[in-house]
Amino acid sequence: MLHPKCRYDNPVWILGSVRFITWICDVNHSCLLVSSLIIPTNSNLPTTSNMRSKQLGNTGVQIPELGIGTWQYRGGVEPLQAGIELGASFIDTAELYGSEPVVGQAIRGIRDRVFLASKVSPRHFRRHDVIKAAECSLKQLNTDYLDLYQLHWPNYTVPIGETMSAMERLVEMGKVRFIGVSNFTAAELRRAQSVLSKTRIVSNQVRYSLIDRTPEEGLLQYCNAHQISLLAFSPLATAFERMRSSDPDDVLGQVAAAVGETRAQVALSWCVSHPAVVAIFKADKVEHVKENCAASGCELSAEHLQLLETRILHSSRSRPERFLRRLARRASQYAGRNLGNATAMDHDHNKNQGK
Ligand SMILES: NC(=O)c1ccc[n+]([C@@H]2O[C@H](COP(=O)([O-])OP(=O)(O)OC[C@H]3O[C@@H](n4cnc5c(N)ncnc54)[C@H](OP(=O)(O)O)[C@@H]3O)[C@@H](O)[C@H]2O)c1
């Protein structure tokens, strides 16, 4: 594992020459190896953090174990920049969130220090639309490449082979470094991987927290076994009070007092205690960002982990429940719903059509 300083303080020319080598290579596994050397470098901001990193999938690329999400984000550039400075330089957005412009502003001048992830909405899973959606995201984010581009959730009305071949095309074009998915089951992941010919899926972004443990029903094991990073969204249960109300004995408070952390820090530390898991939190408040970033590096004992896992009320969707939910999603997608709302790309398109 590289120390964050090793990742960020290399000279700029290394980035330039490695990019050049990547560009002249075709996209295949050896190329993945080369692109794994493309490491954010041209920092002129100090790295002041003890943020730990983890390998992204099997890529050899290290990313922070805590990333910052921007769904329903209203914090402006300051919290994002504070997080980047504290080592949480993995920023997650999506064409659906409407937050790409503010992320673009926050990373201006420090793009190469940031691991930038966005997502394409299921309504854009046709080949031509995937390419257009990525280009629109790049424009919104004011950058020329995404580190990670994810399918936001499955679309059962478009053949996955068509979508994935467009994702591979984006990698060939140098617009995307790595391909990920989100809200995929292990079976859907396997299927999506099987239609890729030159690249590998490096991550699956799913809901995972102390109170929602569904990934433990097979997905986490699958990701571990296949070197796929599990990016845990909503690690603080979307509203931290929800987690507090699932913790009637205040186990979080007890563990927090024992290890000298806050409750939110314990919840995040628990999440990233799983080797394959990177947690993505959202915080509009700078003080929350600082608190959360300081959670990295906290080691919870086996006894504390067990207390948290057994005494906090949690749910975990059973296999039949997951199956029924997929069935309902399939039905609603064939009825034209559950594909994501209109995005900046659709507005642009409508404007160009004179609508
Ligand atoms: N792929 C998907 O389908 C999907 C779905 C949902 C989310 N996500 C991603 O995951 C990210 C995070 O998930 P989420 O937005 O559901 O939220 P979350 O991180 O689970 O929780 C966010 C809430 O926790 C609060 N908070 C943050 N730090 C805190 C602290 N130290 N103490 C107390 N409260 C704290 C925030 O408050 P303030 O904002 O007031 O600071 C906010 O109200 C999203 O932004 C998005 O990028 C992906």
The ligand as a Gaussian input file, in Angstrom:
#p B3LYP/6-31G(d) Opt

LIG

0 1
 N      -25.266000       4.625000      -6.598000
 C      -26.399000       4.948000      -6.025000
 O      -27.482000       4.505000      -6.425000
 C      -26.347000       5.854000      -4.829000
 C      -27.488000       6.063000      -4.024000
 C      -27.371000       6.899000      -2.927000
 C      -26.149000       7.516000      -2.652000
 N      -25.053000       7.312000      -3.455000
 C      -23.743000       7.972000      -3.225000
 O      -23.349000       7.823000      -1.870000
 C      -23.155000       9.118000      -1.295000
 C      -23.425000       9.112000       0.207000
 O      -24.681000       8.577000       0.528000
 P      -25.847000       9.468000       1.134000
 O      -25.894000      10.740000       0.401000
 O      -27.051000       8.602000       1.180000
 O      -25.421000       9.826000       2.572000
 P      -24.636000       9.390000       3.897000
 O      -23.191000       9.684000       3.714000
 O      -25.027000       8.028000       4.345000
 O      -25.285000      10.433000       4.910000
 C      -25.293000      11.819000       4.640000
 C      -25.895000      12.529000       5.847000
 O      -25.049000      12.329000       6.963000
 C      -24.705000      13.591000       7.500000
 N      -23.346000      13.511000       8.024000
 C      -22.194000      13.449000       7.333000
 N      -21.151000      13.378000       8.185000
 C      -21.668000      13.405000       9.431000
 C      -21.096000      13.378000      10.719000
 N      -19.775000      13.294000      10.893000
 N      -21.920000      13.421000      11.794000
 C      -23.269000      13.490000      11.625000
 N      -23.872000      13.525000      10.433000
 C      -23.073000      13.484000       9.334000
 C      -24.800000      14.575000       6.368000
 O      -25.032000      15.858000       6.912000
 P      -24.580000      17.229000       6.168000
 O      -24.820000      17.034000       4.694000
 O      -25.470000      18.244000       6.774000
 O      -23.124000      17.489000       6.455000
 C      -26.009000      14.021000       5.619000
 O      -27.202000      14.434000       6.222000
 C      -24.088000       9.994000      -2.139000
 O      -23.848000      11.358000      -1.997000
 C      -23.828000       9.447000      -3.518000
 O      -22.619000       9.940000      -4.059000
 C      -25.155000       6.485000      -4.537000

